[in-house]
Amino acid sequence: MNSIFSALNKNNNNSGNVLQHFQQFKKQMQGVNPQEEVQKLLQSGKISQAQLDKAQQMAQQMQGLFK
């Protein structure tokens, strides 16, 4: 499982770990079309629509931190 989704699934409130996982995720995604990758994860069953929805909601809430 992808490191960012692992961090989200653990409901880890330790922001240092989440930010570290995000940086690792960001490196892994360089040069990759994110929409295609998300579709692959959904189609393969590695993530559910509910997990994706939760991740998108969290991303919107944290958007200001990464600008």
C-alpha positions as CSV (number, residue, x, y, z in Angstrom):
1,M,0.0,0.0,0.0
2,N,1.2,3.5,-0.7
3,S,2.8,5.2,2.2
4,I,0.4,8.2,2.3
5,F,-2.6,5.9,2.4
6,S,-0.9,3.8,5.1
7,A,-0.5,6.9,7.2
8,L,-4.1,7.9,6.6
9,N,-5.5,4.5,7.4
10,K,-3.7,4.5,10.8
11,N,-5.6,7.6,11.7
12,N,-2.3,8.9,13.0
13,N,-2.6,12.3,14.5
14,N,1.1,12.8,14.6
15,S,1.6,15.5,12.0
16,G,5.3,14.9,11.8
17,N,4.8,11.4,10.6
18,V,2.1,12.5,8.2
19,L,4.3,15.2,6.7
20,Q,7.2,12.7,6.4
21,H,4.9,10.2,4.6
22,F,3.7,13.0,2.4
23,Q,7.3,13.9,1.4
24,Q,7.9,10.3,0.6
25,F,4.7,10.1,-1.4
26,K,5.6,13.3,-3.3
27,K,8.9,11.8,-4.3
28,Q,7.3,8.6,-5.5
29,M,4.8,10.6,-7.6
30,Q,7.3,12.7,-9.5
31,G,6.7,12.3,-13.3
32,V,3.5,10.3,-12.7
33,N,0.0,11.3,-13.7
34,P,-1.8,11.3,-10.3
35,Q,-5.3,10.8,-11.8
36,E,-4.1,7.6,-13.6
37,E,-2.5,6.3,-10.5
38,V,-5.6,6.9,-8.4
39,Q,-7.7,5.1,-11.0
40,K,-5.3,2.1,-11.0
41,L,-5.5,1.9,-7.2
42,L,-9.3,2.0,-7.3
43,Q,-9.6,-0.6,-10.1
44,S,-7.1,-2.9,-8.4
45,G,-9.0,-2.7,-5.1
46,K,-5.9,-1.4,-3.3
47,I,-8.0,1.5,-2.1
48,S,-11.8,2.0,-1.8
49,Q,-13.8,4.9,-3.0
50,A,-14.4,5.7,0.7
51,Q,-10.7,5.8,1.3
52,L,-10.2,8.1,-1.7
53,D,-13.0,10.4,-0.5
54,K,-11.4,10.6,3.0
55,A,-8.0,11.4,1.5
56,Q,-9.4,14.1,-0.8
57,Q,-11.3,15.6,2.1
58,M,-8.1,15.7,4.2
59,A,-6.1,17.1,1.3
60,Q,-8.6,19.9,1.0
61,Q,-8.3,20.7,4.7
62,M,-4.5,20.7,4.6
63,Q,-4.2,22.5,1.3
64,G,-3.0,25.7,2.9
65,L,-0.1,23.9,4.5
66,F,1.6,22.9,1.3
67,K,1.4,26.2,-0.6
